[in-house]
């Protein structure tokens, strides 16, 4: 289990640019999305909240007429792509698509790109971002030759023709990237998680502590004292052989871990003085504090996502009524309505110049209703 060590800030630092790599930094070390993703994956409540939000953003998906259209060589349809984008938007507030083109400058293929792989190039004086930098190694700070730079999306065929010409023709053209978010196409988006990063980190840390305590099943807080061997040493000049100490140490190591805890160990000692002494290290019991902290951070995370706990199967120990669930669905549909509208606009923009004519009125997302399969 790997826990992200995000610095807790009230605002992400967007003021740094790397002129050598030609990228705008996404926070001070340019790794914020990557570490946020790791943190979300290790926070159980955050993961649940994001899954629920994704589910409501997708709703019933696009109509069957759109669903049947295959949009790339992976045999993915519009709803397949939508499902991938929805999680990124729920977590990061943004998402990324890659488009290829045919000889008529029409979009011929649409691919999903993981948001955390992308960075904006340095904008010009007007704020225009010409390219999107793509790499899987932002945490390690990739070399420039490990970064792929792809032109930003446009529906203007004249501009597109110039982009293609600059790469010496369509056969060499690497396509375009549509970088979209709640702050537009040329700015990094705002994540819903920023105010609760401390809570997400706390929940993940508590999970690690519990895991460690479960796996340290033998002497989790004890001092084992070995007395120096009194084996034969006639000259009394050199220390006795420490093989017995090594033997005891290996036995203790093998007794560590949840699978080996509580095993019986048989040790033969020549005298009472050779038997190791175990001295417990007492400490304060923090179990109650952990429980209270967990409840607190879980509540903070849930409130940030504005989710009724019943949608995550929380606070339903005495069961729930159909009416309660229907009301919860209605409420969260209203919360996520703007996200569905965002994706309707996004796909209308991409499919406006698609190789097959698609009526704009088909590009609609129906909200989720309780009982939908």
C-alpha positions, 0 to 999 in steps of 0.5 A: 500500500502506497500513501501519497504525501501531498502537502496541504495547501489552501490553493494550488500553485500554478505560477511555475513554468518549465521553459526547457520542457515547455510545460506549465507546472501543476502545483509546485512539483508538477505532480499534483494530479498523480499524487491526488489519484494515489491518495484517492485510491487509498482513501476508502470514503473518497473512493466510494464518493467518487464511484457514486459521483461517476455513476450519477454523472454517467446517468443512463448514458447516451442514447442507443443510437450513439452507443452503437457508434464505434469511435476507435480501433479499440472497438470502444463506443461513445459510452465506453469513452464517457465512463472513463472521462466521468471518473477523471472529471469527478476527481480532477474537475477535468478530462482529456480526449485525443482525436485523429483525422481523415483526409477531409479534416474530419474527426475519424477516431476518439481516444481516452487519455488519462488526465494525470498524464497530461500537462499544458504547454506554456501559453502565449501572450493571449493565453492560448495553449498550442500543445498538450504535453503527455507523459506517464512520468511526471512524478519523476520529472521526465526528460523532454524526449520522453514527453509527447507534445500534441496539438490542442483541439480545434474545429476550425479546418483552416487552423487544423490544416496548418497544424497538419502541414506543420507536421509534414502531412496527415500521415505524420500528424499526431492528432489533437488533444481536447483538454477540458475542465471546469476552468476551460480548455487552457487552464488547469481545473479545480478539484473538488478534493482540495478542501478535504486532502487532509481528511483523505490523507488522514483516512489513508494513514489510519488504514495503514496503521490498522494494516501494520498492527494486524500484520505485526502479530508477534510482539508489536510493542515489546523489547526482547533482551538477549543475554550474552552467551556464556559459552566456553572461552578459555582465554577470556579475550574474545567474545563468545560466538553470536550464533545463538543470538542469530538463532533467536533473531531468525526465530523472531523474524519468522514469527512476525506477520498476521499469518505467523502470529500465535505460533508455538516456538520451542527453544532449548536453553542450557541454563536459565540465564540463556533464556531471553527476557521479554519486556513489554513497551506499554503505550497509550491505546489510541483505538478510540481516537482512531474511531473518532478520527475515522468518523470525523474524516468520513463525514467531512469527505461525504459532506464535500461531495454533498452525498446522502450517506445512503448512496454509499450504503452508510447509516443504513444499519436498520434498513432503508425505505424505497422512498428514502432512496428515491429522494436521495437519487433526486437530490444527487441528480440535482447536484450532478446535473451541471456535470452531465451538461458539461459532457453534453457540451463536450461531446457536441464539440467533438462530434460536430466535425465527426466523420459520420453526421450525428444530429446534435439533439441525440447528444443528451444524457438522461439522469439516473433513476432508482431501480435502473439496471 
